[in-house]
Amino acid sequence: ASASTSHHISSMGGCVSSTASASPPTSHVSGAASGASSKPSAVAAVPAKQAAASAVPAPPPAPLTGEASLLEEIAKMNGSQGFDVIIVCTSQEAQATYWQKRLETTRGQAAKKDAIILAVDEDWAGDGAGNGLGTLYAFHKACKVAKETKNVDIQKLLADGGSVGMYHTAGKGTRLAPLPGAENNNKPGVKLPSIVTVDGKKQGLTILEAVVQQTGVYAPLRSGRVSVFWGDQVFVPSAGHNPSGSHHADILAQLGPMPSADDWKAKGLDTYGLIAVNDEGDAAQVEKVSYDMAMELLKGLGSVKLVGPSLGSFSMSSDLITVLLEEFAAELAGHEAKMDSDPHFWMPLTLAKDAYANIMVSKEEFTEEEAKAHWDRMQGVKAKLPTEKGVFGAIPVGTEGYWWDYGKLSLFITNTQLATEQSAAGRAYRKFLNIPESLGNAFGGSVSAELSADSLAMACNIKGGSIKGSVLNNCTIGTCDVEGCILVNVTAKSVKGKGVVLYNVAHDGDLVLEDGEVVTNVFIPGQEKLVMKSTTSTDGGKVFKKQMDNGNPMSFQDVYKLGKTTDVNECYAEAEAAHAKIAASI
């Protein structure tokens, strides 16, 4: 799908991101549409409270409106508050080592100053544990590391009212290619147009640091809970930051009034994974179904008051994660099974047995016998939970907020260029990234080039040239003549181009680029650097396995395979040395 011009989260009929780990709605900035499934799915219908004594949750507050309200929410995202414990789940041990050091170093800028950082790798067979078992495994592994290295009991911390934020970062980043390759497969390390101080040096803010900074606002509202987020999406809720606690599990959702049948079709809601909420605050999940089928499936929920796309991010009570850890201890020890939270946790906890079996058989996830056995197992989990809470609820984020997704190259470009835009969305983006409103001025460096009012240069050293409508971050360039470009970590004697993206490029000479060209360098110790190219209009996911006919020495997938056998920390050191050598001559 092409990107729209609006920068707000769409009002339920908007675009849906197609990230590997979730299917949240995106703003029209991100502009990624997921394909509609031809198979109707079903509802994760949630039963009423398990005890009559349960308090009925208050209805969500009226959505905040207007630019000032959104800026007020962004002002809270400043690194001063956050989760007591940050768990980062990576796909490689070397990446875990990198994030452990990086997030500890930038505490107070992303995580809060006294946060406990625990980065762990998912050393799992096959294609991973899934975000369900993956969450349990990362938590289990982090608990062990915390006790061994920091003498901290995380489960006791939760029981005492502490908060844990978990961030999943795995995935190839095929649609973002070639940028993840330039980060040696460290996809959440891709840089945004902002600056943080790392060991006294000015460096670009990573996507993961931005997500940690943004989601930390939820921490004081989630005492005794584990909150799970995806490492490549930033959102600003127009409904404010609402508390969790009435249910053992809850999920962030873009909720609005229940539409009519005509509105349902007009807004394309049959293409979404939706959350429906009744007048008691209990929630249900409806995946890609027609209005009539949704109404049929939602009968068990009662009167539906709110409905909207799920963001995918969820939280769990300490009781729930403890029971799940006990129940799946064998799978966690074996490192082989794969389970996702929606089909393997929430749906069997809340659906009728036959309905769950039918859904899972239609998806070819289980045989009927396997599905019913898994349903029985999860009902056993439910039976062990304290009854003062409901099972599954929704936390509203509103329908008029901002969503900045970085899972695709076109979205990275659109959202990065937003930093120069004179609009409500542009001002919001700059406020979140701590970019001064004095556009046209360089900051954090020295720029002698002519810099237009719609350009930004951060932590750059540029001797001369003309920079128009461009964003430059952490660059050292002799003469820079660019228009409508994005340059991140570029060191070169001269650069000339229009509408290009240069990322992690160290070139001892003059760079003259074709319009719309994308160029990256990949540094690997003991090898000559790789120069990987693409175009701003190319979807990396569609060409990931092919060696493009543009001079690339290999495919993006081959670069990914190389990254799996290298240490990202050593690669970063190699890149830093290459940049420093060229910079010394400029």
SULGIUR-V212168 format. One record per backbone hydrogen bond with DSSP energy under -1.0 kcal/mol. NH is the residue of the N-H (numbers start at 1). CO is the residue of the C=O. Records with the same first field share a line. If there is no record, write none. Layout:
NH = CO + CO
This chain:
4 = 28
9 = 401
10 = 26
12 = 10
13 = 11
17 = 24
26 = 15
28 = 8
31 = 27
41 = 287
44 = 285
45 = 43
54 = 51
64 = 238
70 = 66
71 = 67
72 = 68
73 = 69
74 = 70
75 = 71
76 = 73
77 = 74
78 = 76
85 = 163
86 = 116
87 = 165
88 = 118
89 = 167
90 = 120
96 = 92
97 = 93
98 = 94
99 = 95
100 = 96
101 = 97
102 = 98
103 = 99
104 = 100
105 = 101
106 = 102
108 = 111
109 = 106
110 = 106
115 = 112
116 = 84
118 = 86
120 = 88
122 = 90
123 = 121
124 = 122
125 = 335
128 = 125
132 = 339
133 = 339
134 = 130
136 = 132
137 = 133
138 = 134
139 = 135
140 = 136
141 = 137
142 = 138
143 = 139
144 = 140
145 = 141
146 = 142
147 = 143
148 = 144
149 = 145
150 = 146
152 = 146
157 = 153
158 = 154
159 = 155
160 = 156
161 = 158
162 = 157
164 = 225
165 = 85
166 = 227
167 = 87
168 = 229
169 = 89
177 = 174
179 = 176
182 = 178
184 = 181
185 = 180
186 = 183
187 = 185
189 = 186
190 = 187
192 = 205
194 = 192
196 = 203
198 = 201
201 = 198
203 = 196
205 = 194
207 = 190
208 = 188
210 = 206
211 = 207
212 = 208
213 = 209
214 = 210
215 = 211
216 = 212
217 = 214
218 = 215
219 = 216
221 = 218
222 = 219
224 = 162
225 = 222
226 = 316
227 = 164
228 = 314
229 = 166
231 = 168
234 = 404
236 = 402
238 = 397
239 = 397
244 = 221
248 = 390
249 = 391
250 = 315
251 = 393
252 = 313
253 = 395
254 = 309
255 = 253
256 = 307
258 = 305
264 = 260
265 = 261
266 = 262
267 = 263
268 = 265
269 = 264
271 = 268
272 = 269
274 = 286
275 = 308
276 = 284
277 = 306
278 = 282
281 = 278
283 = 392
284 = 276
286 = 274
287 = 42
288 = 272
294 = 290
295 = 291
296 = 292
297 = 293
298 = 294
301 = 298
305 = 277
306 = 277
307 = 256
308 = 275
310 = 273
311 = 252
315 = 250
316 = 226
317 = 248
318 = 224
321 = 317
322 = 318
323 = 319
324 = 320
325 = 321
326 = 322
327 = 323
328 = 324
329 = 326
332 = 328
333 = 329
334 = 330
335 = 331
339 = 129
344 = 340
345 = 341
346 = 341
347 = 342
349 = 345
351 = 347
356 = 352
357 = 353
358 = 354
359 = 355
360 = 356
361 = 357
362 = 358
363 = 359
364 = 361
365 = 360
366 = 360
371 = 367
372 = 368
373 = 369
374 = 370
375 = 371
376 = 372
377 = 373
378 = 374
379 = 375
380 = 376
381 = 377
382 = 378
383 = 379
384 = 381
385 = 382
390 = 246
393 = 249
395 = 251
397 = 253
402 = 236
404 = 234
406 = 232
409 = 175
412 = 408
413 = 409
414 = 410
415 = 411
416 = 412
417 = 413
418 = 414
419 = 416
420 = 417
421 = 418
423 = 421
427 = 423
428 = 424
429 = 425
430 = 426
431 = 427
432 = 428
433 = 429
435 = 430
439 = 437
440 = 455
441 = 438
443 = 457
446 = 460
448 = 462
450 = 465
452 = 467
455 = 452
456 = 470
458 = 472
459 = 443
461 = 475
462 = 446
463 = 477
464 = 478
467 = 450
468 = 482
471 = 485
472 = 456
473 = 487
474 = 458
476 = 490
477 = 461
478 = 492
479 = 493
480 = 464
481 = 495
482 = 466
483 = 497
484 = 468
486 = 500
487 = 471
488 = 502
489 = 473
491 = 505
492 = 476
493 = 509
494 = 509
495 = 479
496 = 511
497 = 481
499 = 483
501 = 517
502 = 486
503 = 519
504 = 488
507 = 491
509 = 507
511 = 494
513 = 496
516 = 498
517 = 514
518 = 534
519 = 501
520 = 532
521 = 503
522 = 530
527 = 524
530 = 522
532 = 520
534 = 518
536 = 516
538 = 535
542 = 539
546 = 543
550 = 548
557 = 544
559 = 555
560 = 556
561 = 557
562 = 558
563 = 559
564 = 560
565 = 562
571 = 567
572 = 568
573 = 569
574 = 570
575 = 571
576 = 572
577 = 573
578 = 574
579 = 575
580 = 576
581 = 577
582 = 578
583 = 579
584 = 580
585 = 582
586 = 583
